[in-house]
Amino acid sequence: MRSTRTSLRAATAADVLQLLELWREAGAPPTRTDDLGSIEKLLAFDPGAMIVAEAGSRIVGSVIAGWDGWRGSIY
């Protein structure tokens, strides 16, 4: 079996549909911000707030960083 190297990078607007599909496949219950517009808004506001793990051309993981001015969160 051939192994595909996984790399990390900042998410872009071109990743949004693949991210939504990844989250759906993972079985996580969708939140009110799990939609095209909300993710595009996040990426426009803070382009470094979402990191994706990519194996080949497929997104296989994601991390979203949040900060409310006092505490940080990782989703």
PQR file of N, CA, C, O and H, with PARSE charges and radii, in Angstrom:
ATOM      1  N   MET A   1       0.835  -1.173   0.000 -0.4000 1.5000
ATOM      2  CA  MET A   1       0.000   0.000   0.000 -0.0000 2.0000
ATOM      3  C   MET A   1       0.885   1.244   0.000  0.5500 1.7000
ATOM      4  O   MET A   1       1.814   1.343   0.802 -0.5500 1.4000
ATOM      5  N   ARG A   2       0.609   2.175  -0.877 -0.4000 1.5000
ATOM      6  CA  ARG A   2       1.395   3.392  -0.989 -0.0000 2.0000
ATOM      7  C   ARG A   2       0.871   4.443  -0.014  0.5500 1.7000
ATOM      8  O   ARG A   2      -0.336   4.671   0.071 -0.5500 1.4000
ATOM      9  H   ARG A   2      -0.145   2.095  -1.528  0.4000 1.0000
ATOM     10  N   SER A   3       1.773   5.075   0.714 -0.4000 1.5000
ATOM     11  CA  SER A   3       1.403   6.094   1.689 -0.0000 2.0000
ATOM     12  C   SER A   3       1.392   7.475   1.030  0.5500 1.7000
ATOM     13  O   SER A   3       2.278   7.798   0.238 -0.5500 1.4000
ATOM     14  H   SER A   3       2.753   4.890   0.646  0.4000 1.0000
ATOM     15  N   THR A   4       0.389   8.283   1.359 -0.4000 1.5000
ATOM     16  CA  THR A   4       0.316   9.648   0.872 -0.0000 2.0000
ATOM     17  C   THR A   4       0.709  10.571   2.007  0.5500 1.7000
ATOM     18  O   THR A   4       0.177  10.479   3.113 -0.5500 1.4000
ATOM     19  H   THR A   4      -0.331   8.021   2.002  0.4000 1.0000
ATOM     20  N   ARG A   5       1.633  11.449   1.724 -0.4000 1.5000
ATOM     21  CA  ARG A   5       2.106  12.396   2.732 -0.0000 2.0000
ATOM     22  C   ARG A   5       1.016  13.417   3.053  0.5500 1.7000
ATOM     23  O   ARG A   5       0.334  13.911   2.155 -0.5500 1.4000
ATOM     24  H   ARG A   5       2.065  11.524   0.826  0.4000 1.0000
ATOM     25  N   THR A   6       0.860  13.728   4.334 -0.4000 1.5000
ATOM     26  CA  THR A   6      -0.113  14.718   4.777 -0.0000 2.0000
ATOM     27  C   THR A   6       0.619  16.027   5.040  0.5500 1.7000
ATOM     28  O   THR A   6       1.678  16.044   5.667 -0.5500 1.4000
ATOM     29  H   THR A   6       1.414  13.327   5.063  0.4000 1.0000
ATOM     30  N   SER A   7       0.044  17.117   4.554 -0.4000 1.5000
ATOM     31  CA  SER A   7       0.632  18.434   4.782 -0.0000 2.0000
ATOM     32  C   SER A   7      -0.415  19.362   5.381  0.5500 1.7000
ATOM     33  O   SER A   7      -1.617  19.142   5.237 -0.5500 1.4000
ATOM     34  H   SER A   7      -0.816  17.103   4.045  0.4000 1.0000
ATOM     35  N   LEU A   8       0.062  20.399   6.052 -0.4000 1.5000
ATOM     36  CA  LEU A   8      -0.812  21.397   6.657 -0.0000 2.0000
ATOM     37  C   LEU A   8      -0.656  22.717   5.922  0.5500 1.7000
ATOM     38  O   LEU A   8       0.433  23.068   5.466 -0.5500 1.4000
ATOM     39  H   LEU A   8       1.039  20.578   6.168  0.4000 1.0000
ATOM     40  N   ARG A   9      -1.775  23.453   5.813 -0.4000 1.5000
ATOM     41  CA  ARG A   9      -1.750  24.771   5.179 -0.0000 2.0000
ATOM     42  C   ARG A   9      -2.983  25.547   5.614  0.5500 1.7000
ATOM     43  O   ARG A   9      -3.943  24.974   6.128 -0.5500 1.4000
ATOM     44  H   ARG A   9      -2.659  23.168   6.183  0.4000 1.0000
ATOM     45  N   ALA A  10      -2.943  26.845   5.403 -0.4000 1.5000
ATOM     46  CA  ALA A  10      -4.109  27.680   5.682 -0.0000 2.0000
ATOM     47  C   ALA A  10      -5.211  27.347   4.674  0.5500 1.7000
ATOM     48  O   ALA A  10      -4.941  27.125   3.493 -0.5500 1.4000
ATOM     49  H   ALA A  10      -2.163  27.310   4.985  0.4000 1.0000
ATOM     50  N   ALA A  11      -6.434  27.317   5.149 -0.4000 1.5000
ATOM     51  CA  ALA A  11      -7.573  27.058   4.266 -0.0000 2.0000
ATOM     52  C   ALA A  11      -7.801  28.266   3.354  0.5500 1.7000
ATOM     53  O   ALA A  11      -7.441  29.394   3.688 -0.5500 1.4000
ATOM     54  H   ALA A  11      -6.653  27.497   6.108  0.4000 1.0000
ATOM     55  N   THR A  12      -8.402  28.001   2.207 -0.4000 1.5000
ATOM     56  CA  THR A  12      -8.776  29.064   1.273 -0.0000 2.0000
ATOM     57  C   THR A  12     -10.252  28.904   0.917  0.5500 1.7000
ATOM     58  O   THR A  12     -10.873  27.891   1.239 -0.5500 1.4000
ATOM     59  H   THR A  12      -8.694  27.085   1.936  0.4000 1.0000
ATOM     60  N   ALA A  13     -10.797  29.901   0.259 -0.4000 1.5000
ATOM     61  CA  ALA A  13     -12.203  29.843  -0.156 -0.0000 2.0000
ATOM     62  C   ALA A  13     -12.466  28.647  -1.069  0.5500 1.7000
ATOM     63  O   ALA A  13     -13.581  28.127  -1.100 -0.5500 1.4000
ATOM     64  H   ALA A  13     -10.293  30.724  -0.003  0.4000 1.0000
ATOM     65  N   ALA A  14     -11.458  28.210  -1.805 -0.4000 1.5000
ATOM     66  CA  ALA A  14     -11.619  27.061  -2.701 -0.0000 2.0000
ATOM     67  C   ALA A  14     -11.828  25.749  -1.934  0.5500 1.7000
ATOM     68  O   ALA A  14     -12.236  24.752  -2.528 -0.5500 1.4000
ATOM     69  H   ALA A  14     -10.552  28.633  -1.780  0.4000 1.0000
ATOM     70  N   ASP A  15     -11.555  25.736  -0.630 -0.4000 1.5000
ATOM     71  CA  ASP A  15     -11.672  24.530   0.193 -0.0000 2.0000
ATOM     72  C   ASP A  15     -13.040  24.361   0.844  0.5500 1.7000
ATOM     73  O   ASP A  15     -13.325  23.300   1.399 -0.5500 1.4000
ATOM     74  H   ASP A  15     -11.223  26.547  -0.147  0.4000 1.0000
ATOM     75  N   VAL A  16     -13.874  25.360   0.790 -0.4000 1.5000
ATOM     76  CA  VAL A  16     -15.099  25.382   1.594 -0.0000 2.0000
ATOM     77  C   VAL A  16     -15.994  24.167   1.353  0.5500 1.7000
ATOM     78  O   VAL A  16     -16.424  23.536   2.319 -0.5500 1.4000
ATOM     79  H   VAL A  16     -13.643  26.222   0.339  0.4000 1.0000
ATOM     80  N   LEU A  17     -16.279  23.826   0.135 -0.4000 1.5000
ATOM     81  CA  LEU A  17     -17.174  22.694  -0.139 -0.0000 2.0000
ATOM     82  C   LEU A  17     -16.572  21.380   0.348  0.5500 1.7000
ATOM     83  O   LEU A  17     -17.281  20.524   0.878 -0.5500 1.4000
ATOM     84  H   LEU A  17     -15.929  24.339  -0.649  0.4000 1.0000
ATOM     85  N   GLN A  18     -15.271  21.225   0.168 -0.4000 1.5000
ATOM     86  CA  GLN A  18     -14.608  20.006   0.626 -0.0000 2.0000
ATOM     87  C   GLN A  18     -14.608  19.931   2.166  0.5500 1.7000
ATOM     88  O   GLN A  18     -14.730  18.846   2.734 -0.5500 1.4000
ATOM     89  H   GLN A  18     -14.695  21.920  -0.262  0.4000 1.0000
ATOM     90  N   LEU A  19     -14.473  21.079   2.830 -0.4000 1.5000
ATOM     91  CA  LEU A  19     -14.546  21.105   4.294 -0.0000 2.0000
ATOM     92  C   LEU A  19     -15.926  20.699   4.789  0.5500 1.7000
ATOM     93  O   LEU A  19     -16.046  19.895   5.713 -0.5500 1.4000
ATOM     94  H   LEU A  19     -14.373  21.960   2.368  0.4000 1.0000
ATOM     95  N   LEU A  20     -16.958  21.248   4.183 -0.4000 1.5000
ATOM     96  CA  LEU A  20     -18.325  20.892   4.585 -0.0000 2.0000
ATOM     97  C   LEU A  20     -18.581  19.396   4.398  0.5500 1.7000
ATOM     98  O   LEU A  20     -19.237  18.769   5.229 -0.5500 1.4000
ATOM     99  H   LEU A  20     -16.861  21.901   3.432  0.4000 1.0000
ATOM    100  N   GLU A  21     -18.070  18.832   3.318 -0.4000 1.5000
ATOM    101  CA  GLU A  21     -18.215  17.397   3.068 -0.0000 2.0000
ATOM    102  C   GLU A  21     -17.445  16.583   4.111  0.5500 1.7000
ATOM    103  O   GLU A  21     -17.952  15.577   4.606 -0.5500 1.4000
ATOM    104  H   GLU A  21     -17.537  19.342   2.643  0.4000 1.0000
ATOM    105  N   LEU A  22     -16.228  17.011   4.446 -0.4000 1.5000
ATOM    106  CA  LEU A  22     -15.435  16.329   5.469 -0.0000 2.0000
ATOM    107  C   LEU A  22     -16.191  16.297   6.787  0.5500 1.7000
ATOM    108  O   LEU A  22     -16.280  15.247   7.423 -0.5500 1.4000
ATOM    109  H   LEU A  22     -15.816  17.829   4.044  0.4000 1.0000
ATOM    110  N   TRP A  23     -16.734  17.431   7.203 -0.4000 1.5000
ATOM    111  CA  TRP A  23     -17.455  17.496   8.473 -0.0000 2.0000
ATOM    112  C   TRP A  23     -18.705  16.635   8.440  0.5500 1.7000
ATOM    113  O   TRP A  23     -19.053  16.012   9.443 -0.5500 1.4000
ATOM    114  H   TRP A  23     -16.661  18.284   6.686  0.4000 1.0000
ATOM    115  N   ARG A  24     -19.387  16.591   7.300 -0.4000 1.5000
ATOM    116  CA  ARG A  24     -20.576  15.758   7.176 -0.0000 2.0000
ATOM    117  C   ARG A  24     -20.189  14.279   7.289  0.5500 1.7000
ATOM    118  O   ARG A  24     -20.835  13.517   8.008 -0.5500 1.4000
ATOM    119  H   ARG A  24     -19.104  17.097   6.485  0.4000 1.0000
ATOM    120  N   GLU A  25     -19.127  13.881   6.572 -0.4000 1.5000
ATOM    121  CA  GLU A  25     -18.660  12.496   6.611 -0.0000 2.0000
ATOM    122  C   GLU A  25     -18.195  12.095   8.006  0.5500 1.7000
ATOM    123  O   GLU A  25     -18.323  10.931   8.386 -0.5500 1.4000
ATOM    124  H   GLU A  25     -18.602  14.501   5.988  0.4000 1.0000
ATOM    125  N   ALA A  26     -17.659  13.035   8.769 -0.4000 1.5000
ATOM    126  CA  ALA A  26     -17.170  12.745  10.110 -0.0000 2.0000
ATOM    127  C   ALA A  26     -18.311  12.498  11.094  0.5500 1.7000
ATOM    128  O   ALA A  26     -18.088  11.992  12.194 -0.5500 1.4000
ATOM    129  H   ALA A  26     -17.554  13.980   8.460  0.4000 1.0000
ATOM    130  N   GLY A  27     -19.524  12.854  10.699 -0.4000 1.5000
ATOM    131  CA  GLY A  27     -20.678  12.608  11.544 -0.0000 2.0000
ATOM    132  C   GLY A  27     -20.891  13.631  12.635  0.5500 1.7000
ATOM    133  O   GLY A  27     -21.728  13.446  13.519 -0.5500 1.4000
ATOM    134  H   GLY A  27     -19.705  13.265   9.806  0.4000 1.0000
ATOM    135  N   ALA A  28     -20.134  14.711  12.573 -0.4000 1.5000
ATOM    136  CA  ALA A  28     -20.313  15.761  13.581 -0.0000 2.0000
ATOM    137  C   ALA A  28     -21.636  16.471  13.318  0.5500 1.7000
ATOM    138  O   ALA A  28     -21.936  16.810  12.174 -0.5500 1.4000
ATOM    139  H   ALA A  28     -19.454  14.861  11.855  0.4000 1.0000
ATOM    140  N   PRO A  29     -22.432  16.701  14.364 -0.5600 1.5000
ATOM    141  CA  PRO A  29     -23.680  17.425  14.139  0.2800 2.0000
ATOM    142  C   PRO A  29     -23.376  18.840  13.651  0.5500 1.7000
ATOM    143  O   PRO A  29     -22.553  19.537  14.243 -0.5500 1.4000
ATOM    144  N   PRO A  30     -24.033  19.261  12.584 -0.5600 1.5000
ATOM    145  CA  PRO A  30     -23.747  20.600  12.060  0.2800 2.0000
ATOM    146  C   PRO A  30     -24.177  21.690  13.043  0.5500 1.7000
ATOM    147  O   PRO A  30     -25.164  21.549  13.765 -0.5500 1.4000
ATOM    148  N   THR A  31     -23.410  22.775  13.049 -0.4000 1.5000
ATOM    149  CA  THR A  31     -23.759  23.936  13.854 -0.0000 2.0000
ATOM    150  C   THR A  31     -24.351  24.999  12.940  0.5500 1.7000
ATOM    151  O   THR A  31     -24.394  24.825  11.722 -0.5500 1.4000
ATOM    152  H   THR A  31     -22.609  22.889  12.462  0.4000 1.0000
ATOM    153  N   ARG A  32     -24.798  26.081  13.519 -0.4000 1.5000
ATOM    154  CA  ARG A  32     -25.424  27.140  12.714 -0.0000 2.0000
ATOM    155  C   ARG A  32     -24.433  27.838  11.791  0.5500 1.7000
ATOM    156  O   ARG A  32     -24.841  28.555  10.877 -0.5500 1.4000
ATOM    157  H   ARG A  32     -24.763  26.222  14.508  0.4000 1.0000
ATOM    158  N   THR A  33     -23.131  27.637  12.017 -0.4000 1.5000
ATOM    159  CA  THR A  33     -22.129  28.271  11.163 -0.0000 2.0000
ATOM    160  C   THR A  33     -21.466  27.304  10.183  0.5500 1.7000
ATOM    161  O   THR A  33     -20.506  27.673   9.507 -0.5500 1.4000
ATOM    162  H   THR A  33     -22.799  27.055  12.760  0.4000 1.0000
ATOM    163  N   ASP A  34     -21.961  26.093  10.102 -0.4000 1.5000
ATOM    164  CA  ASP A  34     -21.417  25.110   9.155 -0.0000 2.0000
ATOM    165  C   ASP A  34     -22.102  25.272   7.805  0.5500 1.7000
ATOM    166  O   ASP A  34     -22.849  24.403   7.356 -0.5500 1.4000
ATOM    167  H   ASP A  34     -22.741  25.794  10.651  0.4000 1.0000
ATOM    168  N   ASP A  35     -21.829  26.403   7.173 -0.4000 1.5000
ATOM    169  CA  ASP A  35     -22.392  26.662   5.851 -0.0000 2.0000
ATOM    170  C   ASP A  35     -21.402  27.486   5.032  0.5500 1.7000
ATOM    171  O   ASP A  35     -20.454  28.061   5.567 -0.5500 1.4000
ATOM    172  H   ASP A  35     -21.222  27.109   7.538  0.4000 1.0000
ATOM    173  N   LEU A  36     -21.639  27.528   3.758 -0.4000 1.5000
ATOM    174  CA  LEU A  36     -20.751  28.195   2.812 -0.0000 2.0000
ATOM    175  C   LEU A  36     -20.471  29.641   3.215  0.5500 1.7000
ATOM    176  O   LEU A  36     -19.313  30.054   3.277 -0.5500 1.4000
ATOM    177  H   LEU A  36     -22.409  27.062   3.324  0.4000 1.0000
ATOM    178  N   GLY A  37     -21.515  30.403   3.486 -0.4000 1.5000
ATOM    179  CA  GLY A  37     -21.354  31.818   3.800 -0.0000 2.0000
ATOM    180  C   GLY A  37     -20.556  32.074   5.062  0.5500 1.7000
ATOM    181  O   GLY A  37     -19.716  32.973   5.090 -0.5500 1.4000
ATOM    182  H   GLY A  37     -22.456  30.068   3.436  0.4000 1.0000
ATOM    183  N   SER A  38     -20.802  31.301   6.102 -0.4000 1.5000
ATOM    184  CA  SER A  38     -20.099  31.498   7.376 -0.0000 2.0000
ATOM    185  C   SER A  38     -18.610  31.192   7.252  0.5500 1.7000
ATOM    186  O   SER A  38     -17.777  31.913   7.802 -0.5500 1.4000
ATOM    187  H   SER A  38     -21.484  30.570   6.079  0.4000 1.0000
ATOM    188  N   ILE A  39     -18.280  30.131   6.536 -0.4000 1.5000
ATOM    189  CA  ILE A  39     -16.864  29.780   6.376 -0.0000 2.0000
ATOM    190  C   ILE A  39     -16.162  30.811   5.507  0.5500 1.7000
ATOM    191  O   ILE A  39     -15.035  31.205   5.809 -0.5500 1.4000
ATOM    192  H   ILE A  39     -18.957  29.546   6.090  0.4000 1.0000
ATOM    193  N   GLU A  40     -16.798  31.250   4.448 -0.4000 1.5000
ATOM    194  CA  GLU A  40     -16.207  32.294   3.603 -0.0000 2.0000
ATOM    195  C   GLU A  40     -15.995  33.585   4.401  0.5500 1.7000
ATOM    196  O   GLU A  40     -14.985  34.267   4.226 -0.5500 1.4000
ATOM    197  H   GLU A  40     -17.713  30.930   4.203  0.4000 1.0000
ATOM    198  N   LYS A  41     -16.932  33.913   5.261 -0.4000 1.5000
ATOM    199  CA  LYS A  41     -16.818  35.100   6.104 -0.0000 2.0000
ATOM    200  C   LYS A  41     -15.624  34.975   7.058  0.5500 1.7000
ATOM    201  O   LYS A  41     -14.866  35.931   7.225 -0.5500 1.4000
ATOM    202  H   LYS A  41     -17.752  33.359   5.404  0.4000 1.0000
ATOM    203  N   LEU A  42     -15.452  33.806   7.683 -0.4000 1.5000
ATOM    204  CA  LEU A  42     -14.308  33.567   8.560 -0.0000 2.0000
ATOM    205  C   LEU A  42     -13.000  33.745   7.799  0.5500 1.7000
ATOM    206  O   LEU A  42     -12.091  34.428   8.270 -0.5500 1.4000
ATOM    207  H   LEU A  42     -16.067  33.030   7.547  0.4000 1.0000
ATOM    208  N   LEU A  43     -12.905  33.134   6.631 -0.4000 1.5000
ATOM    209  CA  LEU A  43     -11.663  33.196   5.859 -0.0000 2.0000
ATOM    210  C   LEU A  43     -11.350  34.614   5.399  0.5500 1.7000
ATOM    211  O   LEU A  43     -10.181  34.987   5.306 -0.5500 1.4000
ATOM    212  H   LEU A  43     -13.643  32.579   6.248  0.4000 1.0000
ATOM    213  N   ALA A  44     -12.375  35.407   5.110 -0.4000 1.5000
ATOM    214  CA  ALA A  44     -12.163  36.799   4.709 -0.0000 2.0000
ATOM    215  C   ALA A  44     -11.716  37.637   5.908  0.5500 1.7000
ATOM    216  O   ALA A  44     -10.872  38.523   5.769 -0.5500 1.4000
ATOM    217  H   ALA A  44     -13.325  35.103   5.185  0.4000 1.0000
ATOM    218  N   PHE A  45     -12.282  37.356   7.085 -0.4000 1.5000
ATOM    219  CA  PHE A  45     -11.986  38.125   8.299 -0.0000 2.0000
ATOM    220  C   PHE A  45     -10.609  37.771   8.867  0.5500 1.7000
ATOM    221  O   PHE A  45      -9.839  38.654   9.241 -0.5500 1.4000
ATOM    222  H   PHE A  45     -12.967  36.637   7.198  0.4000 1.0000
ATOM    223  N   ASP A  46     -10.308  36.467   8.928 -0.4000 1.5000
ATOM    224  CA  ASP A  46      -9.050  35.998   9.519 -0.0000 2.0000
ATOM    225  C   ASP A  46      -8.537  34.790   8.740  0.5500 1.7000
ATOM    226  O   ASP A  46      -8.789  33.648   9.123 -0.5500 1.4000
ATOM    227  H   ASP A  46     -10.934  35.749   8.623  0.4000 1.0000
ATOM    228  N   PRO A  47      -7.820  35.043   7.653 -0.5600 1.5000
ATOM    229  CA  PRO A  47      -7.389  33.951   6.768  0.2800 2.0000
ATOM    230  C   PRO A  47      -6.556  32.860   7.444  0.5500 1.7000
ATOM    231  O   PRO A  47      -6.520  31.733   6.950 -0.5500 1.4000
ATOM    232  N   GLY A  48      -5.897  33.159   8.544 -0.4000 1.5000
ATOM    233  CA  GLY A  48      -5.082  32.162   9.218 -0.0000 2.0000
ATOM    234  C   GLY A  48      -5.817  31.386  10.303  0.5500 1.7000
ATOM    235  O   GLY A  48      -5.208  30.566  10.990 -0.5500 1.4000
ATOM    236  H   GLY A  48      -5.926  34.075   8.945  0.4000 1.0000
ATOM    237  N   ALA A  49      -7.117  31.631  10.469 -0.4000 1.5000
ATOM    238  CA  ALA A  49      -7.868  31.009  11.556 -0.0000 2.0000
ATOM    239  C   ALA A  49      -8.235  29.553  11.288  0.5500 1.7000
ATOM    240  O   ALA A  49      -8.611  28.833  12.213 -0.5500 1.4000
ATOM    241  H   ALA A  49      -7.612  32.298   9.910  0.4000 1.0000
ATOM    242  N   MET A  50      -8.132  29.113  10.048 -0.4000 1.5000
ATOM    243  CA  MET A  50      -8.478  27.723   9.729 -0.0000 2.0000
ATOM    244  C   MET A  50      -7.306  27.064   9.004  0.5500 1.7000
ATOM    245  O   MET A  50      -6.802  27.567   8.000 -0.5500 1.4000
ATOM    246  H   MET A  50      -7.826  29.698   9.296  0.4000 1.0000
ATOM    247  N   ILE A  51      -6.895  25.934   9.543 -0.4000 1.5000
ATOM    248  CA  ILE A  51      -5.814  25.143   8.958 -0.0000 2.0000
ATOM    249  C   ILE A  51      -6.426  23.838   8.455  0.5500 1.7000
ATOM    250  O   ILE A  51      -7.286  23.251   9.111 -0.5500 1.4000
ATOM    251  H   ILE A  51      -7.303  25.525  10.359  0.4000 1.0000
ATOM    252  N   VAL A  52      -5.977  23.393   7.293 -0.4000 1.5000
ATOM    253  CA  VAL A  52      -6.440  22.109   6.773 -0.0000 2.0000
ATOM    254  C   VAL A  52      -5.261  21.151   6.662  0.5500 1.7000
ATOM    255  O   VAL A  52      -4.131  21.557   6.391 -0.5500 1.4000
ATOM    256  H   VAL A  52      -5.278  23.869   6.759  0.4000 1.0000
ATOM    257  N   ALA A  53      -5.551  19.872   6.879 -0.4000 1.5000
ATOM    258  CA  ALA A  53      -4.601  18.788   6.627 -0.0000 2.0000
ATOM    259  C   ALA A  53      -4.993  18.195   5.288  0.5500 1.7000
ATOM    260  O   ALA A  53      -6.158  17.870   5.057 -0.5500 1.4000
ATOM    261  H   ALA A  53      -6.469  19.542   7.099  0.4000 1.0000
ATOM    262  N   GLU A  54      -4.026  18.057   4.419 -0.4000 1.5000
ATOM    263  CA  GLU A  54      -4.296  17.603   3.054 -0.0000 2.0000
ATOM    264  C   GLU A  54      -3.419  16.398   2.735  0.5500 1.7000
ATOM    265  O   GLU A  54      -2.211  16.415   2.973 -0.5500 1.4000
ATOM    266  H   GLU A  54      -3.079  18.321   4.607  0.4000 1.0000
ATOM    267  N   ALA A  55      -4.035  15.356   2.196 -0.4000 1.5000
ATOM    268  CA  ALA A  55      -3.326  14.169   1.722 -0.0000 2.0000
ATOM    269  C   ALA A  55      -3.590  14.089   0.228  0.5500 1.7000
ATOM    270  O   ALA A  55      -4.712  13.821  -0.201 -0.5500 1.4000
ATOM    271  H   ALA A  55      -5.016  15.342   2.002  0.4000 1.0000
ATOM    272  N   GLY A  56      -2.558  14.321  -0.555 -0.4000 1.5000
ATOM    273  CA  GLY A  56      -2.773  14.438  -1.995 -0.0000 2.0000
ATOM    274  C   GLY A  56      -3.600  15.685  -2.250  0.5500 1.7000
ATOM    275  O   GLY A  56      -3.233  16.777  -1.816 -0.5500 1.4000
ATOM    276  H   GLY A  56      -1.646  14.538  -0.207  0.4000 1.0000
ATOM    277  N   SER A  57      -4.699  15.530  -2.941 -0.4000 1.5000
ATOM    278  CA  SER A  57      -5.574  16.677  -3.211 -0.0000 2.0000
ATOM    279  C   SER A  57      -6.824  16.651  -2.332  0.5500 1.7000
ATOM    280  O   SER A  57      -7.759  17.418  -2.562 -0.5500 1.4000
ATOM    281  H   SER A  57      -4.997  14.643  -3.294  0.4000 1.0000
ATOM    282  N   ARG A  58      -6.845  15.778  -1.333 -0.4000 1.5000
ATOM    283  CA  ARG A  58      -8.024  15.620  -0.480 -0.0000 2.0000
ATOM    284  C   ARG A  58      -7.787  16.208   0.907  0.5500 1.7000
ATOM    285  O   ARG A  58      -6.754  15.948   1.523 -0.5500 1.4000
ATOM    286  H   ARG A  58      -6.085  15.155  -1.146  0.4000 1.0000
ATOM    287  N   ILE A  59      -8.725  16.986   1.395 -0.4000 1.5000
ATOM    288  CA  ILE A  59      -8.661  17.501   2.755 -0.0000 2.0000
ATOM    289  C   ILE A  59      -9.100  16.389   3.702  0.5500 1.7000
ATOM    290  O   ILE A  59     -10.189  15.832   3.563 -0.5500 1.4000
ATOM    291  H   ILE A  59      -9.565  17.197   0.895  0.4000 1.0000
ATOM    292  N   VAL A  60      -8.235  16.075   4.670 -0.4000 1.5000
ATOM    293  CA  VAL A  60      -8.506  14.975   5.591 -0.0000 2.0000
ATOM    294  C   VAL A  60      -8.639  15.441   7.043  0.5500 1.7000
ATOM    295  O   VAL A  60      -8.868  14.624   7.936 -0.5500 1.4000
ATOM    296  H   VAL A  60      -7.351  16.528   4.784  0.4000 1.0000
ATOM    297  N   GLY A  61      -8.499  16.738   7.281 -0.4000 1.5000
ATOM    298  CA  GLY A  61      -8.637  17.256   8.635 -0.0000 2.0000
ATOM    299  C   GLY A  61      -8.701  18.774   8.617  0.5500 1.7000
ATOM    300  O   GLY A  61      -8.314  19.416   7.641 -0.5500 1.4000
ATOM    301  H   GLY A  61      -8.314  17.401   6.556  0.4000 1.0000
ATOM    302  N   SER A  62      -9.195  19.336   9.713 -0.4000 1.5000
ATOM    303  CA  SER A  62      -9.269  20.796   9.823 -0.0000 2.0000
ATOM    304  C   SER A  62      -9.172  21.223  11.274  0.5500 1.7000
ATOM    305  O   SER A  62      -9.546  20.483  12.184 -0.5500 1.4000
ATOM    306  H   SER A  62      -9.509  18.815  10.506  0.4000 1.0000
ATOM    307  N   VAL A  63      -8.668  22.420  11.473 -0.4000 1.5000
ATOM    308  CA  VAL A  63      -8.591  23.037  12.794 -0.0000 2.0000
ATOM    309  C   VAL A  63      -9.026  24.489  12.624  0.5500 1.7000
ATOM    310  O   VAL A  63      -8.565  25.190  11.724 -0.5500 1.4000
ATOM    311  H   VAL A  63      -8.365  23.021  10.733  0.4000 1.0000
ATOM    312  N   ILE A  64      -9.924  24.925  13.509 -0.4000 1.5000
ATOM    313  CA  ILE A  64     -10.360  26.317  13.500 -0.0000 2.0000
ATOM    314  C   ILE A  64      -9.950  26.927  14.834  0.5500 1.7000
ATOM    315  O   ILE A  64     -10.265  26.388  15.895 -0.5500 1.4000
ATOM    316  H   ILE A  64     -10.298  24.355  14.240  0.4000 1.0000
ATOM    317  N   ALA A  65      -9.245  28.053  14.773 -0.4000 1.5000
ATOM    318  CA  ALA A  65      -8.840  28.765  15.980 -0.0000 2.0000
ATOM    319  C   ALA A  65      -9.780  29.942  16.200  0.5500 1.7000
ATOM    320  O   ALA A  65     -10.148  30.647  15.261 -0.5500 1.4000
ATOM    321  H   ALA A  65      -8.989  28.490  13.911  0.4000 1.0000
ATOM    322  N   GLY A  66     -10.155  30.137  17.443 -0.4000 1.5000
ATOM    323  CA  GLY A  66     -11.006  31.270  17.788 -0.0000 2.0000
ATOM    324  C   GLY A  66     -10.440  32.002  18.990  0.5500 1.7000
ATOM    325  O   GLY A  66      -9.767  31.408  19.832 -0.5500 1.4000
ATOM    326  H   GLY A  66      -9.856  29.565  18.206  0.4000 1.0000
ATOM    327  N   TRP A  67     -10.718  33.293  19.064 -0.4000 1.5000
ATOM    328  CA  TRP A  67     -10.268  34.090  20.193 -0.0000 2.0000
ATOM    329  C   TRP A  67     -11.303  35.158  20.452  0.5500 1.7000
ATOM    330  O   TRP A  67     -11.686  35.888  19.538 -0.5500 1.4000
ATOM    331  H   TRP A  67     -11.266  33.775  18.380  0.4000 1.0000
ATOM    332  N   ASP A  68     -11.756  35.260  21.679 -0.4000 1.5000
ATOM    333  CA  ASP A  68     -12.806  36.220  22.021 -0.0000 2.0000
ATOM    334  C   ASP A  68     -12.254  37.481  22.688  0.5500 1.7000
ATOM    335  O   ASP A  68     -13.017  38.264  23.254 -0.5500 1.4000
ATOM    336  H   ASP A  68     -11.445  34.667  22.421  0.4000 1.0000
ATOM    337  N   GLY A  69     -10.950  37.681  22.627 -0.4000 1.5000
ATOM    338  CA  GLY A  69     -10.324  38.815  23.262 -0.0000 2.0000
ATOM    339  C   GLY A  69      -9.775  38.483  24.642  0.5500 1.7000
ATOM    340  O   GLY A  69      -9.035  39.269  25.233 -0.5500 1.4000
ATOM    341  H   GLY A  69     -10.330  37.045  22.167  0.4000 1.0000
ATOM    342  N   TRP A  70     -10.141  37.322  25.143 -0.4000 1.5000
ATOM    343  CA  TRP A  70      -9.682  36.891  26.454 -0.0000 2.0000
ATOM    344  C   TRP A  70      -9.163  35.454  26.414  0.5500 1.7000
ATOM    345  O   TRP A  70      -8.074  35.162  26.909 -0.5500 1.4000
ATOM    346  H   TRP A  70     -10.743  36.684  24.663  0.4000 1.0000
ATOM    347  N   ARG A  71      -9.962  34.557  25.816 -0.4000 1.5000
ATOM    348  CA  ARG A  71      -9.612  33.136  25.755 -0.0000 2.0000
ATOM    349  C   ARG A  71      -9.516  32.680  24.303  0.5500 1.7000
ATOM    350  O   ARG A  71     -10.170  33.227  23.415 -0.5500 1.4000
ATOM    351  H   ARG A  71     -10.847  34.794  25.415  0.4000 1.0000
ATOM    352  N   GLY A  72      -8.698  31.680  24.090 -0.4000 1.5000
ATOM    353  CA  GLY A  72      -8.612  31.049  22.784 -0.0000 2.0000
ATOM    354  C   GLY A  72      -9.327  29.717  22.798  0.5500 1.7000
ATOM    355  O   GLY A  72      -9.425  29.059  23.834 -0.5500 1.4000
ATOM    356  H   GLY A  72      -8.167  31.236  24.811  0.4000 1.0000
ATOM    357  N   SER A  73      -9.825  29.326  21.638 -0.4000 1.5000
ATOM    358  CA  SER A  73     -10.490  28.027  21.481 -0.0000 2.0000
ATOM    359  C   SER A  73      -9.978  27.369  20.219  0.5500 1.7000
ATOM    360  O   SER A  73      -9.605  28.042  19.259 -0.5500 1.4000
ATOM    361  H   SER A  73      -9.746  29.860  20.797  0.4000 1.0000
ATOM    362  N   ILE A  74      -9.965  26.051  20.228 -0.4000 1.5000
ATOM    363  CA  ILE A  74      -9.604  25.280  19.038 -0.0000 2.0000
ATOM    364  C   ILE A  74     -10.729  24.301  18.771  0.5500 1.7000
ATOM    365  O   ILE A  74     -11.152  23.564  19.661 -0.5500 1.4000
ATOM    366  H   ILE A  74     -10.268  25.504  21.008  0.4000 1.0000
ATOM    367  N   TYR A  75     -11.208  24.301  17.542 -0.4000 1.5000
ATOM    368  CA  TYR A  75     -12.302  23.411  17.139 -0.0000 2.0000
ATOM    369  C   TYR A  75     -11.789  22.451  16.090  0.5500 1.7000
ATOM    370  O   TYR A  75     -12.542  21.607  15.605 -0.5500 1.4000
ATOM    371  H   TYR A  75     -10.865  24.899  16.819  0.4000 1.0000
TER
END
